[in-house]
Structures are given as C-alpha cells and as structure tokens.
Amino acid sequence: EKIERETRFYITSLTLDAKLSGPMIRDHWSVENGLHWTIDMTFRDDECRIRTEHAPANFTTIRHMANNLYRKAPGKDSIRLRRKTAAWDDEFLVSLIAA
C-alpha cells in the first residue's frame, strides 16, 4: 500500500487543534462537493467544451443562477425535471424567472 500525504493551509482567527478543525474542513467540502455534483448532473457541466477567455466563468455564473431558480421553484420535482419542464412550458419558465 502506498501512503500519500497532503499539506493544506487554512486561515482562521480561531484557536483549533486537529480534532476540531478536521471535521469543520470536511463538512465545508462536503457542502461544496454536493453543490458541484448537482450542477454537474443537471447541466452536464463536465462535458462542457467552453474554454476560451471569459466564457467558462460567464457560463458558470449563468448555471449557478439557473440552479438557484430551479431550487426555489415550488414542488417536489427534481431539478433535472424542472429544467426540462422550463424548456417545454413557457408559463413555467416565466414563473421561474418572475419568482
């Protein structure tokens, strides 16, 4: 078995030991990874071939805005289904944007 070691640096004003800081850092990344997973699955972000100049950052911003609109929509449908419904139903799309 190969053992790997990583060093990461974090800035905080708190006095913490590894027992307290480790779970806090892992919790932060679990939330961050969950957000990225949702966007990757809904918008197939990993397959996007937009790579020049400011376009990747601009499209990321648009995807985050759209994801927030889909999440705020009432009901229990999945975000993927809400996205498809918005593509098919102009009234639903307007209700998302106007909310």
N, CA, C and O atoms as CSV, one atom per row, in Angstrom:
chain,resi,resn,atom,element,x,y,z
A,1,GLU,N,N,0.830,-1.189,0.000
A,1,GLU,CA,C,0.000,0.000,0.000
A,1,GLU,C,C,0.868,1.243,0.000
A,1,GLU,O,O,1.849,1.348,0.735
A,2,LYS,N,N,0.475,2.181,-0.848
A,2,LYS,CA,C,1.197,3.439,-0.926
A,2,LYS,C,C,0.518,4.463,-0.020
A,2,LYS,O,O,-0.696,4.650,-0.090
A,3,ILE,N,N,1.284,5.108,0.808
A,3,ILE,CA,C,0.755,6.133,1.699
A,3,ILE,C,C,1.016,7.494,1.068
A,3,ILE,O,O,2.140,7.814,0.680
A,4,GLU,N,N,-0.033,8.277,0.975
A,4,GLU,CA,C,0.101,9.621,0.425
A,4,GLU,C,C,-0.111,10.635,1.534
A,4,GLU,O,O,-0.849,10.398,2.491
A,5,ARG,N,N,0.547,11.756,1.382
A,5,ARG,CA,C,0.428,12.809,2.379
A,5,ARG,C,C,0.210,14.138,1.669
A,5,ARG,O,O,0.861,14.433,0.667
A,6,GLU,N,N,-0.708,14.930,2.196
A,6,GLU,CA,C,-1.005,16.251,1.651
A,6,GLU,C,C,-0.905,17.276,2.757
A,6,GLU,O,O,-1.223,16.994,3.913
A,7,THR,N,N,-0.465,18.458,2.398
A,7,THR,CA,C,-0.453,19.566,3.339
A,7,THR,C,C,-1.350,20.659,2.787
A,7,THR,O,O,-1.204,21.071,1.636
A,8,ARG,N,N,-2.265,21.118,3.599
A,8,ARG,CA,C,-3.147,22.218,3.211
A,8,ARG,C,C,-3.098,23.279,4.300
A,8,ARG,O,O,-2.932,22.981,5.483
A,9,PHE,N,N,-3.243,24.501,3.874
A,9,PHE,CA,C,-3.188,25.613,4.805
A,9,PHE,C,C,-4.535,26.328,4.827
A,9,PHE,O,O,-5.128,26.583,3.779
A,10,TYR,N,N,-5.012,26.648,6.022
A,10,TYR,CA,C,-6.274,27.354,6.201
A,10,TYR,C,C,-6.033,28.520,7.144
A,10,TYR,O,O,-5.215,28.440,8.060
A,11,ILE,N,N,-6.753,29.594,6.906
A,11,ILE,CA,C,-6.610,30.786,7.734
A,11,ILE,C,C,-7.863,30.929,8.592
A,11,ILE,O,O,-8.988,30.867,8.096
A,12,THR,N,N,-7.645,31.119,9.879
A,12,THR,CA,C,-8.759,31.327,10.799
A,12,THR,C,C,-8.278,32.145,11.988
A,12,THR,O,O,-7.090,32.163,12.308
A,13,SER,N,N,-9.202,32.809,12.623
A,13,SER,CA,C,-8.866,33.544,13.839
A,13,SER,C,C,-9.101,32.676,15.079
A,13,SER,O,O,-8.822,33.099,16.201
A,14,LEU,N,N,-9.616,31.465,14.869
A,14,LEU,CA,C,-9.888,30.557,15.981
A,14,LEU,C,C,-8.642,29.777,16.367
A,14,LEU,O,O,-7.767,29.531,15.537
A,15,THR,N,N,-8.571,29.395,17.627
A,15,THR,CA,C,-7.511,28.510,18.081
A,15,THR,C,C,-8.084,27.095,18.080
A,15,THR,O,O,-8.928,26.756,18.909
A,16,LEU,N,N,-7.612,26.273,17.137
A,16,LEU,CA,C,-8.165,24.934,16.967
A,16,LEU,C,C,-7.059,23.896,16.914
A,16,LEU,O,O,-5.951,24.164,16.449
A,17,ASP,N,N,-7.381,22.711,17.397
A,17,ASP,CA,C,-6.475,21.591,17.184
A,17,ASP,C,C,-7.033,20.736,16.046
A,17,ASP,O,O,-8.110,21.027,15.524
A,18,ALA,N,N,-6.324,19.703,15.667
A,18,ALA,CA,C,-6.715,18.871,14.525
A,18,ALA,C,C,-8.057,18.177,14.760
A,18,ALA,O,O,-8.820,17.983,13.813
A,19,LYS,N,N,-8.354,17.802,15.997
A,19,LYS,CA,C,-9.622,17.125,16.289
A,19,LYS,C,C,-10.826,18.009,15.968
A,19,LYS,O,O,-11.855,17.513,15.511
A,20,LEU,N,N,-10.703,19.299,16.200
A,20,LEU,CA,C,-11.809,20.221,15.929
A,20,LEU,C,C,-11.797,20.739,14.494
A,20,LEU,O,O,-12.849,20.852,13.866
A,21,SER,N,N,-10.620,21.052,13.979
A,21,SER,CA,C,-10.555,21.662,12.645
A,21,SER,C,C,-10.817,20.656,11.529
A,21,SER,O,O,-11.404,21.023,10.511
A,22,GLY,N,N,-10.406,19.410,11.685
A,22,GLY,CA,C,-10.608,18.400,10.644
A,22,GLY,C,C,-12.061,18.227,10.251
A,22,GLY,O,O,-12.388,18.334,9.069
A,23,PRO,N,N,-12.958,17.960,11.216
A,23,PRO,CA,C,-14.373,17.818,10.859
A,23,PRO,C,C,-14.979,19.089,10.257
A,23,PRO,O,O,-15.826,19.000,9.368
A,24,MET,N,N,-14.563,20.263,10.725
A,24,MET,CA,C,-15.090,21.509,10.169
A,24,MET,C,C,-14.708,21.650,8.698
A,24,MET,O,O,-15.536,22.038,7.874
A,25,ILE,N,N,-13.472,21.340,8.372
A,25,ILE,CA,C,-13.000,21.449,6.988
A,25,ILE,C,C,-13.703,20.420,6.108
A,25,ILE,O,O,-14.127,20.741,4.998
A,26,ARG,N,N,-13.829,19.189,6.593
A,26,ARG,CA,C,-14.519,18.155,5.803
A,26,ARG,C,C,-15.985,18.511,5.578
A,26,ARG,O,O,-16.519,18.271,4.495
A,27,ASP,N,N,-16.644,19.080,6.591
A,27,ASP,CA,C,-18.040,19.497,6.426
A,27,ASP,C,C,-18.169,20.574,5.356
A,27,ASP,O,O,-19.088,20.540,4.538
A,28,HIS,N,N,-17.248,21.526,5.368
A,28,HIS,CA,C,-17.278,22.580,4.346
A,28,HIS,C,C,-17.170,21.972,2.956
A,28,HIS,O,O,-17.928,22.338,2.057
A,29,TRP,N,N,-16.239,21.051,2.773
A,29,TRP,CA,C,-16.039,20.472,1.441
A,29,TRP,C,C,-17.173,19.546,1.043
A,29,TRP,O,O,-17.432,19.385,-0.149
A,30,SER,N,N,-17.863,18.929,2.001
A,30,SER,CA,C,-18.998,18.079,1.625
A,30,SER,C,C,-20.129,18.931,1.057
A,30,SER,O,O,-20.804,18.512,0.116
A,31,VAL,N,N,-20.345,20.120,1.618
A,31,VAL,CA,C,-21.353,21.038,1.074
A,31,VAL,C,C,-20.920,21.504,-0.307
A,31,VAL,O,O,-21.718,21.498,-1.244
A,32,GLU,N,N,-19.673,21.904,-0.439
A,32,GLU,CA,C,-19.144,22.382,-1.723
A,32,GLU,C,C,-19.228,21.295,-2.790
A,32,GLU,O,O,-19.643,21.566,-3.917
A,33,ASN,N,N,-18.843,20.081,-2.450
A,33,ASN,CA,C,-18.895,18.981,-3.416
A,33,ASN,C,C,-20.330,18.639,-3.799
A,33,ASN,O,O,-20.593,18.289,-4.949
A,34,GLY,N,N,-21.258,18.735,-2.856
A,34,GLY,CA,C,-22.666,18.479,-3.158
A,34,GLY,C,C,-23.223,19.474,-4.158
A,34,GLY,O,O,-23.985,19.103,-5.051
A,35,LEU,N,N,-22.842,20.745,-4.011
A,35,LEU,CA,C,-23.292,21.765,-4.959
A,35,LEU,C,C,-22.754,21.466,-6.348
A,35,LEU,O,O,-23.498,21.508,-7.327
A,36,HIS,N,N,-21.464,21.164,-6.437
A,36,HIS,CA,C,-20.867,20.888,-7.744
A,36,HIS,C,C,-21.448,19.625,-8.362
A,36,HIS,O,O,-21.633,19.564,-9.577
A,37,TRP,N,N,-21.738,18.622,-7.548
A,37,TRP,CA,C,-22.323,17.392,-8.076
A,37,TRP,C,C,-23.681,17.689,-8.703
A,37,TRP,O,O,-23.980,17.202,-9.793
A,38,THR,N,N,-24.506,18.487,-8.020
A,38,THR,CA,C,-25.826,18.832,-8.547
A,38,THR,C,C,-25.707,19.553,-9.882
A,38,THR,O,O,-26.425,19.229,-10.828
A,39,ILE,N,N,-24.819,20.514,-9.964
A,39,ILE,CA,C,-24.653,21.262,-11.218
A,39,ILE,C,C,-24.087,20.358,-12.305
A,39,ILE,O,O,-24.503,20.447,-13.460
A,40,ASP,N,N,-23.142,19.490,-11.951
A,40,ASP,CA,C,-22.592,18.554,-12.943
A,40,ASP,C,C,-23.671,17.631,-13.490
A,40,ASP,O,O,-23.718,17.383,-14.695
A,41,MET,N,N,-24.535,17.120,-12.623
A,41,MET,CA,C,-25.565,16.186,-13.067
A,41,MET,C,C,-26.681,16.887,-13.842
A,41,MET,O,O,-27.166,16.361,-14.843
A,42,THR,N,N,-27.080,18.049,-13.391
A,42,THR,CA,C,-28.192,18.755,-14.027
A,42,THR,C,C,-27.796,19.362,-15.367
A,42,THR,O,O,-28.525,19.250,-16.353
A,43,PHE,N,N,-26.634,20.003,-15.390
A,43,PHE,CA,C,-26.220,20.738,-16.585
A,43,PHE,C,C,-25.126,20.023,-17.383
A,43,PHE,O,O,-24.654,20.536,-18.397
A,44,ARG,N,N,-24.727,18.834,-16.918
A,44,ARG,CA,C,-23.649,18.069,-17.561
A,44,ARG,C,C,-22.414,18.954,-17.750
A,44,ARG,O,O,-21.806,19.006,-18.819
A,45,ASP,N,N,-22.082,19.632,-16.681
A,45,ASP,CA,C,-21.022,20.638,-16.689
A,45,ASP,C,C,-19.668,20.057,-17.092
A,45,ASP,O,O,-18.883,20.729,-17.760
A,46,ASP,N,N,-19.392,18.828,-16.697
A,46,ASP,CA,C,-18.099,18.219,-17.026
A,46,ASP,C,C,-17.923,18.007,-18.525
A,46,ASP,O,O,-16.794,17.910,-19.006
A,47,GLU,N,N,-19.021,17.934,-19.265
A,47,GLU,CA,C,-18.942,17.710,-20.711
A,47,GLU,C,C,-18.869,19.014,-21.507
A,47,GLU,O,O,-18.737,18.987,-22.730
A,48,CYS,N,N,-18.952,20.130,-20.830
A,48,CYS,CA,C,-18.956,21.430,-21.499
A,48,CYS,C,C,-17.587,21.691,-22.136
A,48,CYS,O,O,-16.552,21.454,-21.514
A,49,ARG,N,N,-17.592,22.175,-23.365
A,49,ARG,CA,C,-16.352,22.436,-24.100
A,49,ARG,C,C,-16.065,23.924,-24.256
A,49,ARG,O,O,-15.258,24.317,-25.098
A,50,ILE,N,N,-16.711,24.741,-23.459
A,50,ILE,CA,C,-16.467,26.184,-23.500
A,50,ILE,C,C,-15.162,26.448,-22.760
A,50,ILE,O,O,-15.072,26.200,-21.558
A,51,ARG,N,N,-14.150,26.948,-23.465
A,51,ARG,CA,C,-12.829,27.050,-22.860
A,51,ARG,C,C,-12.102,28.379,-23.103
A,51,ARG,O,O,-11.010,28.568,-22.566
A,52,THR,N,N,-12.652,29.288,-23.874
A,52,THR,CA,C,-11.871,30.469,-24.244
A,52,THR,C,C,-12.273,31.707,-23.453
A,52,THR,O,O,-13.446,31.919,-23.144
A,53,GLU,N,N,-11.292,32.500,-23.142
A,53,GLU,CA,C,-11.423,33.799,-22.493
A,53,GLU,C,C,-12.318,33.743,-21.262
A,53,GLU,O,O,-12.097,32.921,-20.373
A,54,HIS,N,N,-13.325,34.607,-21.202
A,54,HIS,CA,C,-14.182,34.696,-20.013
A,54,HIS,C,C,-15.405,33.795,-20.089
A,54,HIS,O,O,-16.184,33.729,-19.137
A,55,ALA,N,N,-15.584,33.106,-21.197
A,55,ALA,CA,C,-16.791,32.297,-21.395
A,55,ALA,C,C,-17.007,31.243,-20.307
A,55,ALA,O,O,-18.138,31.103,-19.843
A,56,PRO,N,N,-15.983,30.491,-19.872
A,56,PRO,CA,C,-16.237,29.489,-18.817
A,56,PRO,C,C,-16.784,30.108,-17.529
A,56,PRO,O,O,-17.721,29.575,-16.934
A,57,ALA,N,N,-16.206,31.222,-17.101
A,57,ALA,CA,C,-16.684,31.882,-15.876
A,57,ALA,C,C,-18.092,32.427,-16.065
A,57,ALA,O,O,-18.922,32.339,-15.160
A,58,ASN,N,N,-18.362,32.989,-17.238
A,58,ASN,CA,C,-19.699,33.531,-17.510
A,58,ASN,C,C,-20.753,32.429,-17.494
A,58,ASN,O,O,-21.820,32.599,-16.903
A,59,PHE,N,N,-20.463,31.307,-18.136
A,59,PHE,CA,C,-21.433,30.215,-18.167
A,59,PHE,C,C,-21.604,29.580,-16.792
A,59,PHE,O,O,-22.701,29.136,-16.452
A,60,THR,N,N,-20.547,29.530,-16.003
A,60,THR,CA,C,-20.665,29.021,-14.636
A,60,THR,C,C,-21.616,29.898,-13.829
A,60,THR,O,O,-22.448,29.389,-13.078
A,61,THR,N,N,-21.496,31.205,-13.982
A,61,THR,CA,C,-22.394,32.129,-13.287
A,61,THR,C,C,-23.839,31.909,-13.719
A,61,THR,O,O,-24.741,31.878,-12.882
A,62,ILE,N,N,-24.059,31.758,-15.016
A,62,ILE,CA,C,-25.414,31.525,-15.525
A,62,ILE,C,C,-25.970,30.208,-14.989
A,62,ILE,O,O,-27.140,30.140,-14.610
A,63,ARG,N,N,-25.144,29.163,-14.954
A,63,ARG,CA,C,-25.604,27.864,-14.427
A,63,ARG,C,C,-25.987,27.967,-12.955
A,63,ARG,O,O,-26.995,27.401,-12.534
A,64,HIS,N,N,-25.181,28.691,-12.169
A,64,HIS,CA,C,-25.497,28.868,-10.748
A,64,HIS,C,C,-26.808,29.635,-10.575
A,64,HIS,O,O,-27.624,29.291,-9.721
A,65,MET,N,N,-27.005,30.668,-11.381
A,65,MET,CA,C,-28.255,31.430,-11.304
A,65,MET,C,C,-29.444,30.543,-11.662
A,65,MET,O,O,-30.461,30.552,-10.969
A,66,ALA,N,N,-29.315,29.784,-12.737
A,66,ALA,CA,C,-30.399,28.887,-13.155
A,66,ALA,C,C,-30.663,27.829,-12.089
A,66,ALA,O,O,-31.816,27.527,-11.783
A,67,ASN,N,N,-29.604,27.269,-11.528
A,67,ASN,CA,C,-29.762,26.255,-10.481
A,67,ASN,C,C,-30.524,26.830,-9.289
A,67,ASN,O,O,-31.387,26.157,-8.725
A,68,ASN,N,N,-30.216,28.062,-8.905
A,68,ASN,CA,C,-30.931,28.696,-7.794
A,68,ASN,C,C,-32.408,28.897,-8.121
A,68,ASN,O,O,-33.266,28.702,-7.260
A,69,LEU,N,N,-32.708,29.287,-9.362
A,69,LEU,CA,C,-34.114,29.450,-9.764
A,69,LEU,C,C,-34.849,28.114,-9.724
A,69,LEU,O,O,-35.981,28.044,-9.244
A,70,TYR,N,N,-34.219,27.063,-10.221
A,70,TYR,CA,C,-34.854,25.738,-10.202
A,70,TYR,C,C,-35.085,25.264,-8.777
A,70,TYR,O,O,-36.127,24.680,-8.481
A,71,ARG,N,N,-34.123,25.509,-7.888
A,71,ARG,CA,C,-34.257,25.070,-6.498
A,71,ARG,C,C,-35.388,25.798,-5.778
A,71,ARG,O,O,-36.060,25.213,-4.928
A,72,LYS,N,N,-35.603,27.078,-6.114
A,72,LYS,CA,C,-36.644,27.870,-5.451
A,72,LYS,C,C,-38.050,27.542,-5.931
A,72,LYS,O,O,-39.025,27.900,-5.270
A,73,ALA,N,N,-38.169,26.873,-7.058
A,73,ALA,CA,C,-39.495,26.564,-7.611
A,73,ALA,C,C,-40.259,25.656,-6.651
A,73,ALA,O,O,-39.681,24.733,-6.077
A,74,PRO,N,N,-41.560,25.917,-6.473
A,74,PRO,CA,C,-42.346,25.071,-5.564
A,74,PRO,C,C,-42.533,23.669,-6.140
A,74,PRO,O,O,-42.474,23.457,-7.351
A,75,GLY,N,N,-42.755,22.738,-5.250
A,75,GLY,CA,C,-42.993,21.361,-5.675
A,75,GLY,C,C,-41.839,20.456,-5.305
A,75,GLY,O,O,-40.812,20.902,-4.794
A,76,LYS,N,N,-42.031,19.175,-5.573
A,76,LYS,CA,C,-41.034,18.179,-5.188
A,76,LYS,C,C,-40.322,17.561,-6.382
A,76,LYS,O,O,-39.586,16.587,-6.226
A,77,ASP,N,N,-40.536,18.121,-7.583
A,77,ASP,CA,C,-39.862,17.587,-8.767
A,77,ASP,C,C,-38.358,17.795,-8.653
A,77,ASP,O,O,-37.895,18.719,-7.984
A,78,SER,N,N,-37.608,16.931,-9.311
A,78,SER,CA,C,-36.153,17.068,-9.314
A,78,SER,C,C,-35.753,18.302,-10.116
A,78,SER,O,O,-36.530,18.811,-10.924
A,79,ILE,N,N,-34.552,18.766,-9.884
A,79,ILE,CA,C,-34.056,19.926,-10.626
A,79,ILE,C,C,-33.970,19.592,-12.110
A,79,ILE,O,O,-34.272,20.433,-12.956
A,80,ARG,N,N,-33.563,18.381,-12.423
A,80,ARG,CA,C,-33.487,17.973,-13.829
A,80,ARG,C,C,-34.869,18.036,-14.492
A,80,ARG,O,O,-34.994,18.504,-15.624
A,81,LEU,N,N,-35.902,17.567,-13.790
A,81,LEU,CA,C,-37.260,17.616,-14.344
A,81,LEU,C,C,-37.752,19.057,-14.465
A,81,LEU,O,O,-38.412,19.406,-15.444
A,82,ARG,N,N,-37.436,19.886,-13.487
A,82,ARG,CA,C,-37.818,21.299,-13.565
A,82,ARG,C,C,-37.150,21.968,-14.766
A,82,ARG,O,O,-37.759,22.802,-15.437
A,83,ARG,N,N,-35.910,21.604,-15.031
A,83,ARG,CA,C,-35.207,22.164,-16.188
A,83,ARG,C,C,-35.900,21.757,-17.489
A,83,ARG,O,O,-36.091,22.582,-18.382
A,84,LYS,N,N,-36.270,20.494,-17.589
A,84,LYS,CA,C,-36.970,20.029,-18.792
A,84,LYS,C,C,-38.334,20.697,-18.924
A,84,LYS,O,O,-38.734,21.089,-20.020
A,85,THR,N,N,-39.043,20.826,-17.814
A,85,THR,CA,C,-40.354,21.474,-17.843
A,85,THR,C,C,-40.224,22.925,-18.299
A,85,THR,O,O,-41.045,23.406,-19.080
A,86,ALA,N,N,-39.199,23.622,-17.817
A,86,ALA,CA,C,-38.983,25.013,-18.234
A,86,ALA,C,C,-38.696,25.107,-19.727
A,86,ALA,O,O,-39.054,26.097,-20.364
A,87,ALA,N,N,-38.058,24.093,-20.286
A,87,ALA,CA,C,-37.776,24.089,-21.726
A,87,ALA,C,C,-39.044,23.856,-22.541
A,87,ALA,O,O,-39.155,24.347,-23.664
A,88,TRP,N,N,-39.994,23.117,-21.990
A,88,TRP,CA,C,-41.217,22.762,-22.719
A,88,TRP,C,C,-42.367,23.738,-22.472
A,88,TRP,O,O,-43.200,23.959,-23.351
A,89,ASP,N,N,-42.405,24.312,-21.291
A,89,ASP,CA,C,-43.569,25.084,-20.854
A,89,ASP,C,C,-43.164,26.540,-20.598
A,89,ASP,O,O,-42.510,26.839,-19.600
A,90,ASP,N,N,-43.553,27.434,-21.498
A,90,ASP,CA,C,-43.174,28.842,-21.371
A,90,ASP,C,C,-43.732,29.483,-20.105
A,90,ASP,O,O,-43.071,30.328,-19.502
A,91,GLU,N,N,-44.930,29.097,-19.695
A,91,GLU,CA,C,-45.520,29.662,-18.477
A,91,GLU,C,C,-44.703,29.276,-17.247
A,91,GLU,O,O,-44.486,30.098,-16.356
A,92,PHE,N,N,-44.252,28.026,-17.201
A,92,PHE,CA,C,-43.414,27.591,-16.080
A,92,PHE,C,C,-42.092,28.354,-16.090
A,92,PHE,O,O,-41.606,28.767,-15.037
A,93,LEU,N,N,-41.514,28.542,-17.264
A,93,LEU,CA,C,-40.262,29.291,-17.385
A,93,LEU,C,C,-40.437,30.721,-16.874
A,93,LEU,O,O,-39.599,31.221,-16.123
A,94,VAL,N,N,-41.511,31.368,-17.276
A,94,VAL,CA,C,-41.779,32.736,-16.814
A,94,VAL,C,C,-41.984,32.757,-15.304
A,94,VAL,O,O,-41.526,33.683,-14.634
A,95,SER,N,N,-42.665,31.753,-14.757
A,95,SER,CA,C,-42.883,31.706,-13.305
A,95,SER,C,C,-41.564,31.550,-12.549
A,95,SER,O,O,-41.419,32.075,-11.445
A,96,LEU,N,N,-40.602,30.832,-13.134
A,96,LEU,CA,C,-39.284,30.704,-12.506
A,96,LEU,C,C,-38.566,32.047,-12.476
A,96,LEU,O,O,-38.017,32.455,-11.452
A,97,ILE,N,N,-38.583,32.717,-13.612
A,97,ILE,CA,C,-37.843,33.973,-13.731
A,97,ILE,C,C,-38.494,35.077,-12.908
A,97,ILE,O,O,-37.797,35.908,-12.326
A,98,ALA,N,N,-39.817,35.093,-12.855
A,98,ALA,CA,C,-40.544,36.154,-12.146
A,98,ALA,C,C,-40.594,35.933,-10.637
A,98,ALA,O,O,-40.961,36.848,-9.899
A,99,ALA,N,N,-40.236,34.755,-10.167
A,99,ALA,CA,C,-40.337,34.436,-8.732
A,99,ALA,C,C,-39.396,35.267,-7.892
A,99,ALA,O,O,-39.363,35.117,-6.670
